[in-house]
Amino acid sequence: MQWKRIALVLGAVFVVLQLIPYGRDLSNPPVVQEPPWDSPRTRELFFRVCGDCHSNQTRYPWYAWVAPASWLIAHDVAEGRQHFNVSEWHRPQKDAKEAAEEYREGRMPPRLYRWAHPEARLAPQEREQLLRGLERTFGHGESSGEHHGAER
């Protein structure tokens, strides 16, 4: 009897969570301008590994509509786009030069993202291609100046 009550309470909490609107706007803003990619392969790998959070071309999985996963996804996408967004290259992209270093050090993409998106787990040769492409497209991270799309 006790387990039934617990299950009913948990079920009710889950239903109530679905009523909280945060994370429900899963629309993508328009793509305004992309960077001058060093190659089509870099662009392809970038969108496979990084594009869901660092572009306006996010592919939302089915669970992006279910709270509390929707909250986490909405937060991660908003934060990723704030750091740098390849779909709005006409704006300052202060963290773009850090992309290669973040990827090289394994800080990006986050572990939970890699776990949930097997396509983001690259073979060693693909990892090297993406790393070199990030360096050629965005820089090595040595300078601390902001990048503007018009400067490249």
N, C-alpha and C positions, 0 to 999 in steps of 0.2 A: 504494500500500500504506500509506503514511504517513497519508493522509487517512482511510482506513478505521479505523485505530487511534484517531485523534483523535475520529472520530465515535463509535466504540464507547465510549471513555472518557467523552466528554460525555454520551452516552446513559445510561451507568451512573451518572454523577453526578446526572443529572436524576432517575433512578429512586430513588436513595438520598435525594434531597431530599424526595421525596414521603412518605417514612417519618417525617419530623420532624413531630410533631403540632402545633407552634405554628401558629396561624391556621386550624385545622380546626374549631373550635367556632364555627359561623356562626349560632348561634341568637340570637334577639332576646329580651332581657328584656321583661317585660310593660310596657305603657304604664300609668303610675300616674296622672299628671295632666299636662295640657298647659297652657300659658299662656293667658290670655284674649286670643286673637288679635284684632287690630283689625278684621279682615274675613276672610271665607272665602278671598278671593283671595290675601291675604298668606300664609295657611296653605298654600294650593295651591302658590304659587311657592316658599315656603320648602322644602316637601318635595321639590319638583322639583330645587332647587339645593343645598340644605343638609341635607336630612333623612337622607341616608345616613350621615352622620357625626355629626350633632347630634340624633339621636333613637334610640329603640329600635325603629324601623321601617325598618331598613337593608334595601335591596334588593341582594342579592349577585349579581353577574354570574357567568357560568359559570366564568371564570378565577379566581374567588375560591377555588376548590377546588384550584388548581394552585400548588405552591411554585415559585419564591419569591414569586409575586404574592400568594398567600394571606397571607404574612407581612406584606407592605406594607399590605394592606387591613386586616388585623386590628390592626396598629399604628395606622393612621390613624383607624379607627373608635373604638378605645379612647381615643386622644388627643382626638378631637373630642368624645366624650361626656364626658370629664373636664373639658374647658373649659366646655361647657354643653350641656345635654340637655333638649330640650323635652318629653320623655316622662316626666321626673322633676321636674316643676316644684315639687313639694312640698319639694325639697331646695334649699339655697343654690346660686344660679347666678351666681357672681361675675363671669363673663365675658360674660354676656348683654348688658350695656349696650354692649359693644364690637362686637357683631354688625354694626350698621349701618356703623360706621367701617371695619371689616375688609372688608366688601363694597364700600363706596364706594371704598376705596383699591386694590381689586383683589387684596388678599391672600387673599381667600376667594371662591369655592372655589379650591383650588390649581390651577395650570395643568395638571398631569397629570390631575387629576379632570375638568376641563373638556374635555380632549382625549379622554378615554375615555368621557365621558357627554355626547353632543351635546345632550341635552334640558336640560342645565344652562346652555347658552349661550342667554341671553335676548335678545330684540329690545330696542332702546333703551327703548321704552315699558314693556315688562315689567320691565326693570332699574329704571326709575324707580319703578314700582309697588312692587316688592319693597323697594327702599331706603326709601321712605316708610313702608311697612308695618312694616319692621324698626324704624324710629325710633319709630313709634307704639306698637308692641307691647313693645319692649324698652328704649326710651329712646335718648338721643343719645350716651351715654358720658361726659357731663360729670362725673358724680359717681363716686366710686370705691367707694361702699358696695356690699355684697353684696345681691343680689336674692333674696328668698324668695317663694315662690308665694303665701303668705298675705298678703304686703304689698300686692299689687296690687289 
